[in-house]
């Protein structure tokens, strides 16, 4: 099962998602699951949730920190 993972503003990759969680999809990117939100069809998904077989695209957006 191949899925497109897009890190907003930084490109996308095609990854094998079989048997993986959403957090596993972050491995090729230089980000931590604590600094991003992952969206499927515009809705946030838990990082520890297994990827459903009908998902084809995941958008990863960085959380903004201010101070």
Beta strands, then each sheet from edge to edge (+ up, - down):
strand 1: 2-7
strand 2: 11-16
strand 3: 36-40
strand 4: 43-44
strand 5: 57-62
sheet 1: 2+ 1- 5- 3+ 4-
end
